[in-house]
Amino acid sequence: MVGAVQAVAGVGRRPLWTPDFGFYFTGRVVSMLGDTMLPVAISLGVLGAGYGPTGVGFVLASWMAPFGGLILFGGVFADRFTARRMMIGADVVRLVTQSAMAAAFLTGTPDLWHIVVLSAISGAAAAMFQPGVSSMVPQVASDLQRANATLRVADAMAQLLGPALSGVLVGVGGAGLVFVVDAGTFAVSAVCLLLLRVRSSPSATPGSSMLRNLREGWDEFRSRTWMWSVIIIWIFYGVMVFGPLLPLGSALITESHGRGAYGWVMSAAGAGTVVGGLVAVWFRPSRPLMAGAIAMSLYFLEPLALALHMPLPVVAAAFATNGAVWGFWSVMWATSVQTQVTQDVLNRVTAYEVAGSVLSVPVGQALAGPVAARLGAENVLAAGFVVGLAGVACLLSAPAIRGLRRAAVRDSLIGE
């Protein structure tokens, strides 16, 4: 995997593969491999325990709710104590929670509340980790779009392998075995972050209050119309599209095509994301968010294919398309944020944009099962398709989004 990504990342004048970027890359890819195995493990494990799609939705929401609720504080703590320290601490906490989850599944059928509590703790730790994911990239790489695209390709390769591997491991040793592997990935991530030579200093004003730090991040966030406009649209997507897709999609595919099919279509999404990341390595549009929004119009073929009960090859193709456009959009968005926001407030601004993006997702996940029971899963997913296209129209009609131009790379950040 590393060799293939190194070949892709070789495009460009500035060197990308410094020791620090190599450590960051390794830690992120290994932990991502474990993370991509989890949706399959959670879906099949919770369904196998007899809790149904509603149980899957509650478990997913129990992770997402504390993540979205606490990530603002994660951004402040990252600026106070540095992102690297917060990320290492979060990895240690998740090593413990995933080990406990593994023990629960390996020793019998865990109660739903047990799964929910451990998922919530893991989500809280992820909230402390996530702001640093974005702010660390400018510290370990000079060409941010190429670095983000390389990481996205690697993430996609992990997504390609992870679900299929998860399906195999669930078949061999149940969901508990997947959680064992995931716990190990957090240990590797923590070690790689410890090995980084980056020694950035806290950027929050010494002695300042938590409230002041949050307000400074909010002022920076709301001053960028292009950013909060996208987040508003993502809030609707979280309830109507992103939230229902996993619990309803896993149930529909499993019922129609068997448990193994779900792992394979998730791998198809990973293959598509590889393509999207590769495109982002070379294609540098002058208006990145406009290009990303145009691509996102194809994202919603996935809920449409599920709603129409299309044959499995068509569903897999829709998942692959979904992955490709998501991979491309993610690079355009991450690079825009990292180049348009100064490093001293990047953690806090990232926390606001991530919180806005994900806070509505647990609402959609928790409501997906009950609403589908009343209206039908197909109708919920079809509604998501319509909302998705309407959101793309809004993205393209907003001048601040459509007109945002690519910013120059800030080489001076390296080694700070």
N, C-alpha and C positions, 0 to 999 in steps of 0.2 A: 504493500500500500504506500509506504513512504517513498519508495523509488519512483513510483508512477507520479505521485504528487510533486516530487522534486523536479521531474522532467517538465511537468506543466509549469511549475513556478519559475523555471529558468528563463522564461520570456521576460525581457525588459533589461534595462541598463544597470539599475542598482542591485547589489547583492541582497538576496532575501534570506538565505540560509546561514544566518549567524548562529553561534551557540545558543544565545538566549531564545531566538525564535525557534530553534530546534527543540529546546526543552519545553517551551510553551506549546508548540505543535504536538509533541508526543503526549504530554499530559492531557491536552484537550481531546485528542483523537481517541486515546484509550478510554477516558471517562465517557466520551460520546458513544463509543461502542457499547458500553454497559447501559447507557441511557436509552439507546435505540432498542435494546432488548426488553426494556421494562413495559412499554405499552402492550406488547403481546403477552408478557408474563402476567401483568395485572388483569388484562381482559380475560385471558383463559383461566387464570387462577381464581378470580372472583366468580366467573361464570361457572367454573367447575365446582366451586364451593356452594353453589346453589343460590347465589344472591342476585342473579339476573342482570340485565342491562342497567336497571336502576342502581344496583350495587356498584357496578363499574363506574357509573356516573358519579356516585357519592365518593368513591375512593379517589377518582381523578380530581374532583372538586376539593376534597380535603387536602390535597397537595397544592392545588392552585390558589386556594383562598388565602392561606397564610403567606404564600409567595407574593401574591399581589398586594396584600395588606401591609407587609413588612419591608418591601423592597425599597421604599423611600428612605427608611432608616438604614438599610444596607448601603445606599448611596452616601449618606452622611457619614456613616462609620468608615467607609472606604476612603473618604477624603480626610477623615480625622486620623485614622490608623494605617493608611495605605491599603490599596486594593489587594496587594499580594498577601498581606497578613490575614485579611478577612477571608480570602479565598482558601488559604490553607486551613484556617479554623473550620470553615464550612465543610471542607472535604473530610476532616476528622469526624465531625458530627454525623455526616452521612455514612461514613464507614460503619459507625455504631448502629445507626437506624437500619441500614440495609442488612447488617449481620443479624439483628434482631428479627427482621422480617423473614430472612432465610430460615432462622430457627423455628419461627412460627409455622411456616408452611412445611418444613421438613419433618416436624414432629406431629403433624395432624392437620385438621381443618381449623384454621384460626377464626375467631369471632370477627364479624365485620367491624366492630368498634376497635378491635386491636389493629386491624389493617389501617383504619381511618386515622388513629392516633399516630402511628408510626409514619404514615404518609404526610400528616400535618407537620410533624417535626422535621422531616426531610424537606418539605416545602419551605419552612422557615429558614433552614440552613441555606437552601438554594437562593433565597432572597438576599442573604448576606454575600453570596458568591457572585451573582449575576452582574451587578454593576461593573465589577472588575473585568469581566470578559471583554467588554468593549474598550475600556480605558487602558488595558494592558497592551493591546495591539500597537498603538502608536509608540509605546516604549520599547518594543522589540522588533519593529519593522519600519522601514522608511517609505516603501511604496504600499500605501494602505489598501488600495483596491486589489492589488495583486495578492497581498497578504490575506485579505478577507476572502478573496476568491479561492486561494489555495486551501484555507481552512474550511471553506464551504465544500470544496471538492472532497476533502478528507472526511468531513462530517457525513457527506453523502455516501462515501464508500462504507463508512461505519453503518449508516442507515441501511445500505444495501445488504450488508452481511448480518447485521444485528438481529433483525426480525426472523430471518430464516434460521440462524443459530439458536435464537430463543425458542423457536418452535421445536427444534431438535432436542434441546435441553429439557424443555417441558415434557416431551415425550419420554425422555430417559429418566429424569429425576424429579419431574414436577416443577412448579413455579419456584420452589425454594432454591433449586440449583441455580436458577437465573439470578436470584438475589445474592447468592454467594459470589458469583462472578462480578456483579455490579459493585458489591462492597470492595472487592479487590481493585477495581478501576479507580475508586476514590483514593485508595492508598497510593496508587501509582501517580495520580494527579498531584497529590500533596507533595510527594517526593520531588517531582519535576519542578513544581513552583518553588520549593526550597532551594533548588540548584540554580535558579535564575540569578544572574549577576546584577539585575536591575535593582537599584536601591532608591526608589523615589521617596520623597519626603511628604508628610501630610500637607494637604493644600488648604484645608479649612482654617479660618482665622483662629489663632490660639486663644483659648478662653471664651470663645463665642458659644452661645447657647444652641441647643438642638433646634429650637424654633427659628433662630436666625439662619442657621445653616439650611433648614428646609425652605425658608422664604427666599434665600438667595438662589437656590436651585429652581424654585418655582418661577421667580422673575426671569431667569435665563430661559426656562422652558417656554413660558407664555410669550416671550418676546419674538419667538420664531413661529410665524404663522404657518409655514409649511409643515412644521413638526406637529403642532397641536391639531391641525386640520386632518392629518393622516390618522392621528390617534382617535379622534372622534369617530371616524369611519370604522376604525378597528374595534371600537367598543360595540358597534352594531354587529360587526362580523363575529365577535366573540360569543354573543348570545345566539345569533341565528345561523352561523356557519361553523366556526372553529369548535365551539363547545359541543354541538350535537354530532359532529362527524365521527369521532372516535367511538363513543359508546354505541351509537346507532349503526355505524358502518361495520363495526366488529360483529354485532349481533346479526345483521342482515347477511353478511358474507359467510359467517359460520353456519347459519341456518340453511343457506342455499348451496354452499359449496364445501362445507366441512371445515374443521379447525385448521388444518394445514394450509388451506387456501389463503387465510388471512395473513399469515406470515409471508407468503409469496407476493401478495399484492403490496404489502408494506415494503418489501424488497424492491418491487417495481418502482415505487415512489423514490426509494433511495437511488436507483439507477437514473431516474429522471433528474434528481438533484445533482448528480455528477455532471450531467450534460449542462444544466443551468449554471453550475459553477465554472465549467470550462469556458462557456460562452462569456462569462463575466471576466475571465482572465484577460481576454483579448479585446472585447468590445467595451469601449469607454465612451459612452454617449455624453454629449455636452450637457444634456438635461437628464440626469440619471433617474429621477423619480418619475418623470413622464414616461421614459422607456420602461421602467418597472411597472407602472400602472397599466400600460398597454399589454404587457406580458401577463399581468394578473387576470386579465379578462378570460384566460384559458384555465385558470385555477379551478373554476367552479364547474368544470366538466365532471369532477369527481362526485359531488353530491347528486348531480343530474343522473350520472350512470347508475348510482346506487338506487336512486328513487325509481328509475325505470326498470330495475331488475335486469340489466343488460347481462349478456353472457360474460363468463369470467375473463376471457381475453380482452374484451372491451373494457371491463372494470379495471383490469391491470393497466391497460393503455391510459385510461383516465387518471389513475394514480401516478403513472410515470409522468404524464403531462403536468399534473399538479405539482409533483416534486421539482420538475424543471423550472417552472415559472416561479415557484417559491424560492428556489436556490438563487435565481437571478435577482429577484426582488430583494432578497435578504442582503446580498452584496451591495446593491445600489443604496439601500437604506443605511446599512452599517457604515459604509464609506462616507455617505453624506453627513451622518451624525458626527463621526470622528473628525472630519475636516471642517465642519461648520461650527463646531463648539470647541472652545479653548480647554486645554488640559486641566486647568485648575478647578473647573466646575463640571468636567465631563462625567464623573461618577454620579453626581446628583442629577444632572440632566438626563443621563441614561436611566437612572432609577425612575424618574417621572415618566419617561416615554415607555419604559417596559411595564410599569404599573398600569398605565392607561391602556396598554395593549392587552394585558392579561386579566385585569380585574373582572371583566365581564365573561371571561371564558368559563370559570367555575359555575356561574349562573346558568350558562347554556348547558354545561355538562349535567348539573343537578336537575334541570328542568327537562332535559332531553327524554328521559325514560317516562315520567308521568305524562308529558304532553304527547309523546308518541303513542302511549297507551290509549289516549283519548282520540287523537286525530289521525294516527297512523304514522309510522316512521317515514314512509315514502313521502307523505305530504310535508312533514317537517323538513326533510332534505330538499324537496322541490322548492319550498319557500326560501331556503338558504341559497339556492341557485339564483333566484330572482333578486334577493337582497344583494348578493355578490355582484351581479352585473350593475345594479343601481349604484353600488359603492364605487365601482370603477368609473362610472360616468361622473360621479362627484369628484373623484380624484383628478380626472382630466379637465374638469370645468373650473377648478380652483387655480387662479393665476399664480399664487404663491408656490403651489406644488408643481404645476406645469412648467413654470418659468425658472425654477431653481437650477442654477448652473453648477457644473462640477468645479470644486475648489481645488486649489493647488495643494500638493502634499507638503506637510510641514516637517521637513527633515530634521529640524533642530530638536525635536522631541526625543530622538533616540539617545538613550543613555542618561536621561534626566533622572 
